[in-house]
Amino acid sequence: MEELIVGVKMKVNEQRNKIMSQVVKNLEQVYDPEMPSISVIHLGLIYNIEILEDNTLVKITHTLTSPFCPMADEINQDIQKAGMVEGIKECIANCTFQPPFSMDMVPEETKMAMGWD
């Protein structure tokens, strides 16, 4: 019986990992139009990705570079679309400004690649 449970858990974890990989890959193709050379994930705008409800719901918590971003709706929609991978029935893109974006959130690799020191 325990082997069966372990097998099921492994299958669920494999499925979760596959979903997470696909979502991250998709987010690497979502850009803030004001910074079109850096994806939202590489800018540090993605705070959290959750896979919920038996791997059928993705919740992505993110921020924007500014609360007054004129492209906020478009970015939010693109992030939501990025979460809609195979097997997912719903993706919620939750924008927050807690904590607010700062350059400290940009990963070091991105800063180096962009020459931002």
C-alpha positions in Angstrom: 0.0 0.0 0.0 2.8 2.4 0.9 4.5 1.8 -2.5 1.2 2.8 -4.2 1.0 6.0 -2.2 4.7 6.8 -2.9 4.1 6.1 -6.6 1.0 8.4 -6.7 3.0 11.1 -4.9 5.8 10.8 -7.3 3.4 11.1 -10.3 1.8 14.2 -8.7 5.2 15.7 -8.1 6.3 15.0 -11.7 3.1 16.5 -13.0 3.6 19.6 -10.7 7.2 20.0 -11.8 6.2 19.7 -15.5 3.5 22.4 -15.0 5.9 24.7 -13.1 8.6 24.3 -15.8 6.1 25.1 -18.6 4.8 28.2 -16.7 8.3 29.5 -16.0 9.2 28.9 -19.7 6.1 30.8 -20.8 6.9 33.7 -18.3 10.3 34.0 -19.9 8.4 35.1 -23.0 6.3 37.8 -21.2 7.9 41.3 -21.4 7.1 44.7 -19.9 6.7 46.8 -23.0 8.8 49.5 -21.5 11.7 47.0 -21.1 11.2 44.7 -24.1 14.6 43.0 -23.8 14.0 41.5 -20.3 11.2 39.1 -19.4 9.1 39.7 -16.3 10.6 36.7 -14.6 14.2 38.0 -15.2 13.2 41.4 -14.0 12.1 40.0 -10.7 8.5 40.9 -11.2 7.2 37.4 -10.4 6.9 36.9 -6.7 5.3 33.5 -6.5 3.9 30.7 -8.6 1.5 28.3 -6.9 -0.1 25.2 -8.4 -3.3 24.4 -6.6 -6.5 22.3 -6.7 -5.1 19.0 -7.8 -2.8 20.6 -10.4 -5.6 22.4 -12.2 -5.2 26.0 -11.0 -2.1 28.2 -11.3 -1.8 31.4 -9.2 0.9 33.8 -10.2 1.6 36.7 -7.8 3.5 39.5 -9.5 4.2 43.2 -9.4 4.9 45.9 -11.9 7.8 48.3 -12.2 5.4 51.1 -11.3 1.9 51.2 -9.9 1.1 53.7 -12.6 2.3 51.4 -15.5 0.1 52.2 -18.5 0.5 48.7 -19.8 -0.6 47.0 -16.5 -3.7 45.3 -18.0 -1.7 43.9 -20.9 1.1 42.6 -18.7 -1.4 41.0 -16.3 -3.2 39.3 -19.2 0.1 38.0 -20.7 1.1 36.6 -17.3 -2.3 35.0 -16.9 -2.0 33.4 -20.4 1.5 32.1 -19.5 0.0 30.1 -16.7 -2.5 28.4 -19.0 -0.5 25.3 -19.8 -1.7 21.7 -20.5 -4.0 20.4 -17.8 -4.6 23.8 -16.2 -8.2 25.0 -16.1 -7.7 28.4 -14.6 -4.8 30.8 -14.0 -5.1 33.7 -11.7 -2.6 36.6 -12.1 -2.6 38.5 -8.9 -0.8 41.9 -9.1 0.5 43.3 -5.8 2.7 46.2 -4.7 3.7 44.7 -1.4 6.6 44.8 -1.5 6.9 47.5 -4.2 9.3 46.8 -7.0 12.9 48.1 -6.6 16.1 47.4 -8.5 17.1 45.2 -5.5 14.6 42.6 -6.9 16.4 42.3 -10.2 18.5 39.1 -10.2 22.3 39.7 -10.3 22.5 37.8 -13.6 20.1 40.3 -15.2 21.9 43.3 -13.8 25.2 42.0 -15.1 23.7 41.2 -18.6 22.2 44.6 -18.8 25.2 46.5 -17.4 23.2 47.7 -14.4 25.7 48.1 -11.6 
